[in-house]
Amino acid sequence: MSWGFLRDLLSGVNKYSTGIGRIWIAVVFLFRLLVYVAAAEDIWKDEHDEFECNIKQPGCENVCFDHFFPVSHIRLWALQLIMVSTPSLLVVFHVAYQENREKRHNQKLYKSAGERDGGLLCTYLVSLILKTGFEIVFLVLFYKLYNGFEVPRLVKCDIRPCPNTVDCYISKPTEKMIFLYFLVATSCLCIVLNLSELSYLIFKYFIKCYLNRYIKKHQ
């Protein structure tokens, strides 16, 4: 697939983001999207063909592969990238809605359509919560589906139609495990960045409300 749309989306959101948000975009683009396109996709490309069992019973290899890899790591990673990036569309749509509303009324309704205040601030906070939620859900999903963040060299399979317990070997387990650890590390970094930005915006909002109330009280 082409990742151009995702790149354009992240670039479009960049101008509405805080400094922490721009760091998040850089991490997603440089350490996740580019790593996926440049290296990770090739490592898992032939994972099914290179999965070997020490028996030639028809259907045994397919059943064992499906049992240990119910969803491909790389496809799940691609889905994760898409899901954690799409909440940013909420911000883009909100700004587009405000700009369209100003054109319809032919007057200035907002100080700035892209200013993080009022409704746009709420939309931005919701997008941060959704991104953090998706990151956590996918980390749990990876952990549950693959029994931890490990890629074993040897797995033992006794599922029918295998006549007995057979040994199956996973190709390039060390290389795959390194990229899996990299995936987990970048996901955790993105969670920390999202929570930091969420805390920063909420703190800034409360400080602003407090100062406004303080000024009104002393006027």
Helices and strands as residue ranges (DSSP letters): H 4-14, H 19-26, I 27-33, H 34-35, I 36-40, H 41-43, E 52-53, H 60-68, H 73-85, H 88-105, H 119-145, E 154-157, E 166-169, H 173-218
